[in-house]
């Protein structure tokens, strides 16, 4: 039974990597680029403050 749980855990790891890639791509599309801050600075801000990143995604306007 422990082996089954371990296999399930490995399967979920694949989804985690995909979810992180999707989140990163969503942030790239939503980041309010500024001439004063390079992209790496934005990534650092959102990495240090994940709640800001989630808020940015949740409050984004749909693309028309």
N, C-alpha and C positions, 0 to 999 in steps of 0.2 A: 504494500500500500504506500510506503514511503517513496518507492520508485515512481509511482504514478504522479504523486504530488510534485516530485522533482521535475518530471517531464513537462507537466503543466506549467511550472515556473519558467522553464526554458522557452516554451512557446510564447509566453507573455513577453519575454525580453524582446522578441522580434517586433511585437506591436509597440513597445516602448520606443524603440528607435524610429519607427515610422511616425509615431505620434509627435516625437520631438522634431523630426524633419518637417512635418506639416505645420507645427506651431512656429518654427523658425521662418518658413516660407510665408506664413500669414503675417508675421511681424514685419518681414521685409516689405510686404505690400502695403502695410499700414503706417510704418514709421514716418513721422512728419520730418522729412529730411530738412536739415538746416545747414546753411553755408558755414556757420560757425562751428558745428560739431561734425566730425567725420562719422561714418557708419560704425566704426569700431567703438566709438564713444557711446553711441546709442545701445549697442549690444551690451556694453559694460553696465550701463544704467539699468537696462531691463534684466540683466543677469543678477545684479545686486538687489533689485526690487521686483521680484516676479509678480507681485500684486499689480504693479503698474502695467506690466505686459498683458496680464489677463484683462485688466480694465480697458486697455487700448483695444484689444480684440473684441470684447463684449460690446463696446460702445461705437464700433466702427459702422459707418454707413455702407449699405450694400452698393456694389458697383452696378451702374445702369448702362 
